[in-house]
Amino acid sequence: MLASLAPALFVALWSTGFVVARAIAPYADPNLFLLARFAGTAALFACIALAMRAPWPRGREIGKHLFAGALLQGVYLGAGYWAVAQGLSAGVMALLGALQPLLTATLAAPLFGERISTRRWQGMSLGLAGVVLVLMPKLSAAFQHASVSANANADLSGAHANPLLVVVVAVLAVGAITAGTLYQKTSLAQADIRSASAVQNAGAAIVAALLALALGEHRWIGSATLWISLAWGIAMLSGAGVTLLVWMVRHGEAARATALLYLAPPLAALESWLLFRETLAPIQIAGFGVALAGVLIARRG
């Protein structure tokens, strides 16, 4: 039952991460919010594991789980949010994130012996093309903004970090989630997923705390939107969403599981249209169809 429902549920939950990031922007600094989210999820899973008397990782395995969680969530989201805050377009960041399934497939073959058929490569390429179509309006706006910024007064040149550094950090974020995903297929797969989720979210919380301290983040304006977003982030994003991803990677092929990520940007665009009245262009609707076709082909390949 879970095996059949997990893919659809995961995509639906994962896509809301884009909406949450936008919703909390006026009320909290990103890494401070992530710290609260990861710590809350760690506490939630710790209570579940203790109540159900689940076995806990021991010895070196604890460090491995902390490291995996730091990569899968802490570095990925922390670095990604920082890159966007430094002027990188959210559309460009989402496009870089869409490269993760291809990167995962490329590494999963030599590391774990996963056989990636030609049909699956074609499906993932089609999924990436669909994401590009969905993000096209944002990418066009980003390029126009970059052109205007290049011609702007030099007095503003110090407003953000070095552009090359921003791109490097964004690429690092994508590499982190790829490594964190693949790491789940090592000895970590033997651990109870409830206690493992508690430890891995603790690892992500440590990264968020360090980033919040390093960047001097302190803004937290209590509001209904912020608290609802935090509850959703704890229970559904870091709780159910990430746990479903880890479960699918453990019980199947990493490339097949991560191909689902191609559907997150299209669904996020639809959710933004419903919640924030953002324009949904025909090219984005077409991209949704192309991405869906690509994912179906990749998962059947």
N, C-alpha and C positions, 0 to 999 in steps of 0.2 A: 504493500500500500504506500509506504513512505517513498519507495523507489520511484513510483509513478508520479507522485505528487511533488517530490522534492524539486525537480527542475523548474516547474512553473512557479512554485512558491518562492524559491531562491531568487529568480529574476524579478518577481514582483517586489520583493523586499529590498534587494540590492539597488534597484533603480531609485528608490526613495531617498537614498543617500544624497543624491544631487539636490533634491528638494529641501532636505534638512539643512544642508550646508547653506543654501540661500536663505532659509527661514531664520536661522540663528545669527546671521551676519550682523544685523543691527543691534544685537543684544549681548553678544559674548565674543571674546577673542577665540579664534579657532582651536588652538592647542589647549586652552583652558577648558573649553567645552569637551574636547576629546578626552582630556584627563578625567573629567567627571563621568563621561560615557564609559570609558574602559574600566575605571575603578568600580562603577556601578555594576557593570556586567560581570566583572570578576567576583564581586560580592554575591551577586545573584547565583552564579554557578557554584560558588563555594557552599552556599546554603543548600542548594539542590544536592550536591555531591555528599555533603555531610548528612543530610536527612535520609538519603538513599544508601548511605554507607558504601559509596563507590570507592574503589581503590585509588590511591594517589600516586603520582610519579615519585620516584625515589632517586637519590644520588644524582648522578650526572644527568639523568633524564629531566630533572627539574630545570636545569640550566638550558637544556635543549628546547624545552617548551617555552621558556621565557624568551629565548632567542627567536623562535618561530613566530610567537605572537608579536614581538617587536617588529619583525619584518613584515608580516602579513597585514598588520593594521597600523602600528605605531609609526614606522618610518614611511610607509606608503601614504597614509593620510596626512601625517604631519608635514612631510616634504611637499606633497601635492598642494596642500592648503597654503604653505609658505610661498610656493612658486606663483600661485594665483594672486596672493596678496602683494607680490613683488611686480605685478603687471602682466604676468602670463595669462593669456586669454583662457577662460574656463573651457571654451570650445577646443582649443589646442591641447589643454591638459586632458580633456576627455578623449581626444583623438590619440594621444600618446598612450593613454590607458587601454585603448582598444587594440593596441599592438600586443598586449599581454597574452592573449590566447595563442597567437602565432609564436611568440617567444617561448611559451610553455611547451607547445608542441615540438618546437625545435630542440629543446633541451630534454624533454621527456623520453624521446626516442633513444639517445645514447645512454642516458642515465638509468632508465628503468626498463628499457627494451620494448617500449610501446611502439606498436606498428601503426604508422600514420599512412593511410591509403591515399592515393591520388584524389579520390572522391572527397576525402575529408579535407585535404589541402584546398581543394576547389571550394568547398563549402565555407571554410574559414576565410578565404580570400573574398568570397562573395559577401560574407558577413561584415568584413572590414569595409568593403565598398558601400554597404548600406549605412554603416555608421558615418562614413564621410558625407554621404548625402544628407543625413539627418543633421549633421553639424555644419553643413555648408553655410547657412546664414551667419552663424557665429564666427566661422573661420573668415568669411568675407569681411565681417565687421572688425575682426582682429587685425587683418592685413591693412584695412583702411586706417585703423587707429595707429598702427605701427608707422604708416606712412606720414600721418600727421605729426606724430611724436618726433620723427626723424627731422622734421622741418621746424620743430618748435624752438623756442628760445632756450639757449644752453643753460639758463639759470635753473631749469627744472631737471637737469641731468643727474642730480644727486638724489632724486626722490626715491629711486629704487636701486636694488642691487645690480651688479653687472649682468647684462642680458645673457651672456654666455654662461655665467654661474647659475642663473635661474633655469636655463635649459638643462644644464648638467644635473641639477637637483631634481628636476621633473623626470628626467630619464632614470635617475637613481630611484625615484619613487616607484616607477614601473618595474624596475629590476628587483626591488625589495618585495613587492607583492608576488612576483613570479617565483623568487627564491623561497618565500614563505609558503607558497602553495605547494611547490615541489617537495619541500622539506617535510610536509605532512605524510609523504609516502615512505619515509624512512622508519626507524624504530618507533617514532612517535605514534604511528598508526596502531600500535599494540596497546596504547593507554586508553583508559576509560574516557570517553569524549566529554563527560560532564566535568570531571576534575581537571582534564587537560584544558578545557575551555577556560576554567577559572585561572589556571596558571598562565595560559597564553594571553589572556586579557590583562593580567597583572604585568606581563612583559610589555604590552602595548602602552599601559598606563605609565610605566617608568619612562618610556621614550617621550610621551606627551608631557610629562612633568618636567623633564630636562629641557625640552624645547620651549615650554612656557616660561621657565626661569631664564633661559638664555635670551629669549626675545622680549623679556619684560612684560609679558602679557598679564593683565589684571582686570580687564573690563568684563563685568558680569552684571547685567541689568535684568533683575528678576521680572519676568512677564509670563503670562499664560502660554504664549508661543514658545518661549525658551524652555519652560518646564515640560510642556507636552513633547517638544522635540527631543529633550533629554530622555524622557521616559521611552519614547519610540526608539531612540538610538540604543539605549541599554537593552531593552527587551527584544526588539525586532531586527535592528541592524547588526550590532555586535553580538547580540544573543542568538536569535534564530537564523539570521542571514549568514553570518560567518560560519556558524556551526553547520549549517546545511552544506556550505561550500566544502568545508573540511570533511564532512561525512561523504559527500559525493566523490571527492578525490581519493579518500581512503578505500571506498568500495567500487571504484571504477578507474577509468583512465583519466589522467590529469587533463590531457588535451580535450577530451570529450566533455568534461565538466566545465572547463573554463571557456569553451566555445559559447556558453550561455551568456557570458559577459557582453557579447555583441548586442544583446537585446536591451541592456540597461540604458544606454543613451536614448534610443527611440522611445522607450517607456517614460524616461525622465522628461523628454520633450512633451509627451502627451500629458503627463502630470502637471507640468508647468503651465500648459495651456488651460487645464482645468482649474488649477489653484490660483495662478497669478495672471491669467488672461494673456499670456504670451502668444504671439502670432505663431500659428502652425502652418507653414508654407506647404504647397503641394509637393515640392521636392523632398520635404521631410517625411511626408506621408508615404511617398514612393520609397524613400530610404528605409522606412519601417518594414515595408513588404520585402525589400531586397535582403535586409538583415535577417528577417524571419526565415526566408527561403534558405539563406546561407547556413543558419544554425541547424535547420532541419536536415539539410544535406550533410553537414559536418557530423551531426550526432548519429546519423544512420550509416555514415561511411565507416 
